[in-house]
Protein backbone atom coordinates (compact mmCIF):
# COMPACT_ATOMS: atom_id res chain seq x y z
CA UNK A 1 0.00 0.00 0.00
CA UNK A 2 2.82 2.39 0.80
CA UNK A 3 4.30 1.82 -2.64
CA UNK A 4 1.01 2.67 -4.36
CA UNK A 5 0.45 5.74 -2.22
CA UNK A 6 3.87 7.04 -3.24
CA UNK A 7 3.04 6.55 -6.91
CA UNK A 8 -0.41 8.13 -6.78
CA UNK A 9 0.05 10.73 -4.08
CA UNK A 10 -0.14 14.40 -4.87
CA UNK A 11 2.47 15.35 -2.34
CA UNK A 12 4.13 18.68 -3.02
CA UNK A 13 7.44 17.94 -4.76
CA UNK A 14 9.13 20.80 -2.91
CA UNK A 15 8.22 19.20 0.42
CA UNK A 16 9.54 15.88 -0.85
CA UNK A 17 12.79 17.60 -1.88
CA UNK A 18 13.02 19.26 1.54
CA UNK A 19 12.66 15.86 3.20
CA UNK A 20 15.41 14.44 0.98
CA UNK A 21 17.78 17.30 1.81
CA UNK A 22 16.99 17.18 5.52
CA UNK A 23 17.57 13.44 5.66
CA UNK A 24 20.98 13.86 4.02
CA UNK A 25 21.88 16.67 6.42
CA UNK A 26 20.81 14.61 9.43
CA UNK A 27 22.92 11.67 8.26
CA UNK A 28 25.98 13.86 7.85
CA UNK A 29 25.50 15.74 11.10
CA UNK A 30 25.29 12.51 13.10
CA UNK A 31 28.72 11.26 12.06
CA UNK A 32 30.75 10.40 15.18
CA UNK A 33 33.75 12.38 13.88
CA UNK A 34 32.05 15.63 14.93
CA UNK A 35 31.68 14.63 18.57
CA UNK A 36 33.88 13.92 21.52
CA UNK A 37 36.62 15.51 23.56
CA UNK A 38 37.85 18.71 21.91
CA UNK A 39 34.90 18.64 19.49
CA UNK A 40 31.16 19.24 19.66
CA UNK A 41 29.62 17.76 22.80
CA UNK A 42 27.74 14.53 22.16
CA UNK A 43 24.48 15.83 23.58
CA UNK A 44 21.31 17.52 22.33
CA UNK A 45 22.96 20.93 21.96
CA UNK A 46 26.00 19.58 20.17
CA UNK A 47 23.88 17.61 17.72
CA UNK A 48 21.72 20.64 16.97
CA UNK A 49 24.87 22.73 16.46
CA UNK A 50 26.22 20.29 13.87
CA UNK A 51 22.84 20.02 12.11
CA UNK A 52 22.55 23.80 12.06
CA UNK A 53 26.04 24.10 10.58
CA UNK A 54 25.01 21.80 7.74
CA UNK A 55 21.66 23.54 7.29
CA UNK A 56 23.57 26.81 7.00
CA UNK A 57 25.54 25.51 3.98
CA UNK A 58 22.33 24.64 2.19
CA UNK A 59 20.41 27.76 3.18
CA UNK A 60 23.32 29.95 2.08
CA UNK A 61 23.38 28.18 -1.29
CA UNK A 62 19.61 28.31 -1.80
CA UNK A 63 19.71 32.11 -1.55
CA UNK A 64 21.35 32.11 -5.00
CA UNK A 65 18.31 30.56 -6.67
CA UNK A 66 15.66 33.31 -6.70
CA UNK A 67 12.10 32.32 -5.77
CA UNK A 68 12.62 28.59 -6.36
CA UNK A 69 15.49 28.59 -3.88
CA UNK A 70 13.45 30.63 -1.42
CA UNK A 71 10.52 28.21 -1.70
CA UNK A 72 12.78 25.19 -1.12
CA UNK A 73 14.54 26.98 1.73
CA UNK A 74 11.21 27.62 3.45
CA UNK A 75 10.11 24.01 2.91
CA UNK A 76 13.41 22.79 4.38
CA UNK A 77 12.98 25.01 7.43
CA UNK A 78 9.37 23.84 7.85
CA UNK A 79 10.45 20.20 7.63
CA UNK A 80 13.11 20.76 10.28
CA UNK A 81 10.62 22.53 12.55
CA UNK A 82 8.13 19.67 12.12
CA UNK A 83 10.89 17.18 12.97
CA UNK A 84 11.69 19.13 16.15
CA UNK A 85 7.99 19.15 17.09
CA UNK A 86 7.73 15.38 16.56
CA UNK A 87 10.78 14.86 18.77
CA UNK A 88 9.20 16.99 21.51
CA UNK A 89 5.93 15.08 21.27
CA UNK A 90 7.83 11.79 21.52
CA UNK A 91 9.24 13.11 24.79
CA UNK A 92 5.65 13.31 26.02
CA UNK A 93 5.01 17.03 25.73
CA UNK A 94 1.48 18.28 25.16
CA UNK A 95 0.50 20.80 22.48
CA UNK A 96 1.02 23.60 24.99
CA UNK A 97 4.40 22.20 26.02
CA UNK A 98 5.49 21.90 22.39
CA UNK A 99 4.51 25.51 21.68
CA UNK A 100 6.47 26.72 24.71
CA UNK A 101 9.60 24.76 23.73
CA UNK A 102 9.57 25.18 19.95
CA UNK A 103 9.68 28.98 19.89
CA UNK A 104 13.01 29.25 21.79
CA UNK A 105 14.42 26.36 19.73
CA UNK A 106 13.64 28.14 16.47
CA UNK A 107 14.99 31.43 17.82
CA UNK A 108 18.22 29.67 18.79
CA UNK A 109 18.37 28.04 15.35
CA UNK A 110 18.23 31.47 13.67
CA UNK A 111 20.84 32.83 16.08
CA UNK A 112 23.15 29.94 15.26
CA UNK A 113 22.61 30.24 11.50
CA UNK A 114 23.40 33.95 11.76
CA UNK A 115 26.57 33.19 13.74
CA UNK A 116 27.63 30.54 11.24
CA UNK A 117 26.92 32.86 8.31
CA UNK A 118 29.07 35.58 9.87
CA UNK A 119 31.81 33.00 10.33
CA UNK A 120 31.44 31.94 6.70
CA UNK A 121 31.91 35.53 5.59
CA UNK A 122 35.15 35.70 7.59
CA UNK A 123 36.21 32.24 6.32
CA UNK A 124 37.05 30.91 9.74
CA UNK A 125 35.22 28.64 12.11
CA UNK A 126 36.89 30.22 15.13
CA UNK A 127 34.85 33.34 14.35
CA UNK A 128 31.75 31.18 14.26
CA UNK A 129 32.63 29.70 17.65
CA UNK A 130 33.10 33.19 19.10
CA UNK A 131 29.81 34.40 17.68
CA UNK A 132 28.05 31.28 18.87
CA UNK A 133 29.56 31.65 22.34
CA UNK A 134 28.30 35.23 22.50
CA UNK A 135 24.82 34.14 21.41
CA UNK A 136 24.47 31.76 24.37
CA UNK A 137 25.43 33.79 27.45
CA UNK A 138 22.99 31.96 29.76
CA UNK A 139 24.01 28.44 28.80
CA UNK A 140 27.24 27.79 30.66
CA UNK A 141 27.50 24.13 29.59
CA UNK A 142 27.27 24.91 25.87
CA UNK A 143 29.49 27.96 26.13
CA UNK A 144 32.06 25.94 28.06
CA UNK A 145 32.02 23.19 25.41
CA UNK A 146 32.91 25.70 22.69
CA UNK A 147 36.02 26.76 24.52
CA UNK A 148 37.08 23.12 24.63
CA UNK A 149 37.43 22.79 20.84
CA UNK A 150 41.01 21.73 20.37
CA UNK A 151 43.08 23.70 17.87
CA UNK A 152 43.48 20.77 15.48
CA UNK A 153 39.72 20.22 15.34
CA UNK A 154 39.22 23.95 14.68
CA UNK A 155 41.68 23.80 11.77
CA UNK A 156 40.04 20.64 10.44
CA UNK A 157 36.60 22.19 10.80
CA UNK A 158 37.80 25.38 9.07
CA UNK A 159 38.91 23.27 6.12
CA UNK A 160 35.66 21.27 6.18
CA UNK A 161 33.58 24.46 6.19
CA UNK A 162 35.61 25.97 3.35
CA UNK A 163 35.46 22.83 1.21
CA UNK A 164 31.75 22.34 1.91
CA UNK A 165 30.91 25.90 0.92
CA UNK A 166 32.98 25.58 -2.25
CA UNK A 167 31.23 22.32 -3.12
CA UNK A 168 27.78 23.75 -2.45
CA UNK A 169 28.49 26.81 -4.57
CA UNK A 170 28.98 24.49 -7.55
CA UNK A 171 25.72 22.55 -7.15
CA UNK A 172 22.61 23.36 -9.14
CA UNK A 173 19.24 23.75 -7.48
CA UNK A 174 18.21 20.40 -8.94
CA UNK A 175 21.24 18.62 -7.51
CA UNK A 176 20.57 20.05 -4.08
CA UNK A 177 16.85 19.27 -4.27
CA UNK A 178 17.56 15.65 -5.15
CA UNK A 179 20.15 15.33 -2.37
CA UNK A 180 22.93 14.82 -4.90
CA UNK A 181 25.56 16.65 -2.95
CA UNK A 182 28.67 15.31 -1.29
CA UNK A 183 30.33 16.58 1.84
CA UNK A 184 34.12 16.48 2.08
CA UNK A 185 35.65 14.04 4.49
CA UNK A 186 36.49 15.31 7.93
N, C-alpha and C positions, 0 to 999 in steps of 0.2 A: 504494500500500500504506500509506503514511504516513497518508493521509486516512482510510482505513478503520480503521486502528488507533486513530486519535483518536476516531472515532465509537464503536467497540466496546470501547475500553479501560475498565478499572475503576480508573483512576488516582484516587487520593484527591483530591477537589476542593480540599481545604485546601492540599495541596502544589501544585496547579495555580495556586491563587490566590497562594501565596507566590512562585511563579516569575513570575507577572504583575507583582506588586509589585516584586520584585527587579529585573526587567528595566527597569521604569520608573525606579527609583532609580538604576540604573547609567547609563541614558541621561542623566538629569539631572546626575549627578555627573561626567560626562565632558565637560560643556560647557566650551569653551575659556575662557569668561569667569571661571572660578574660578582659573585658573592664570596664572603669569607673575610678572614683577617686582612686588613689593609685595603679592603674593597667595600662594595655596598653591603650593608648588614642583611643577613638572610632572615628578614622579617617582613611584615606587611609593608612598612614604609620603604624599605630597600627595594622590594619588588615593584612597588608603584613607581619609585624613582626610575628604575631601569625601563619599565614600560613607557613612562612619560618621555624618557630620552628617545626611545625609538619612535613614539608617536610624533615627537617634535621633528624628526627627519622627514617623515611623510607629510605632516602638515605644512612644513616649510616648502616642500616640493610642490604640493598641491596648489599653493598660492600662485604658481606660475601659469596655471591652466584656466584662466578666466572663470566663467560661471560654472562650467563642468567640474573644474577642480574645487570650486567653492561648494558645490552641491555634494560632491563625494566627501569633502572634508567634514561637512556638517553631518552626513550620514555616518561617517567613521566616529565622530564625537558621540553621536546619539547611541551608536552601538556600544561604545565603551561605557557610557553612562548607564545603559540598560544592563550591561554585564555587572557593573558595580552594584546596581539595585538588586539584581538576582543574588549576588553574593551576600548582601546584607539580609535579604529575606531568608536565605539558607541559614543564617546565623540566628534566625528566630525573631527578627525585628518585625513589628507591625508596620502598617502604612505610615502611621505618624512617626514611628521611630526611623523608618527609611527616609522620610522627608527631612527629619532633623539631621541625619547623618550625611545625606547625599550633598546637600548644599555646601557644607565646608569642604567635602572631598573635591567637588568640582572647582571651588574657589582655589584650593591648593593645587589642583591640576593646572589651572591657568597660570598661577604664580610660578610653578615649576617650568611650564613651557616657556613663559617669558624669560625666566632665568637662563634656561638652556639656549634660547634664541639669542640672548645677549652674549652668551659664551660663544655661540657659533660665529657671531659677527666679529668677535675678537680672536677667533681661531684657537681657543685654548680652553680645555676643560677646567683648569684651575680657576678661571674666571667664573665658570658655571658653578663650581663648588662654592665659591665665595658668595655669589649671588643667591644661591640656594640656601646657604647658611644664614644669610641676612633675612631671607624670607620666612624663616622658621624660628624666630627668637624665643618662642614659648615652649619649644620642643627640645629640651636638653639632650635627650637620647639621640634624636636624629642629628642634631647639630654636632654632638660629640662624635658621631660615627663619621661625619664628613671630614673632621680633622684627622681621622685615623687612616685616610687613604694614603697608602705608601707611595713614595715618589715614582717608583717603577710602574705601579698601576696607573697613576696619573698620566705618565708618558704614554703608556700603552693605550689608555682610554683616549688621550688626545689624538693619537694616530688613528684609532678606530673611528672616532667622530669625524675626523678629516676625510678618511677614506669612504665612510658611509655617505657623507654629504656629497662628495664627488660622484660616487656611484648613483645616488638618487638624482643628482642634477642631470644625469644622462638618460634616465628612464622616461619613456613616454607615459602619458596618462593611462593608456591601455595596459601597458606593462604593469604599472602600479596597481590598477584596478583588478587585474587578474592575479595579483600576488607573484608576479614574475620578476622579483627583485632578489638580489643576493647581498647579504651582509658580509663584510670582510671578516676574516678570522681574527680572533682576539687572543 
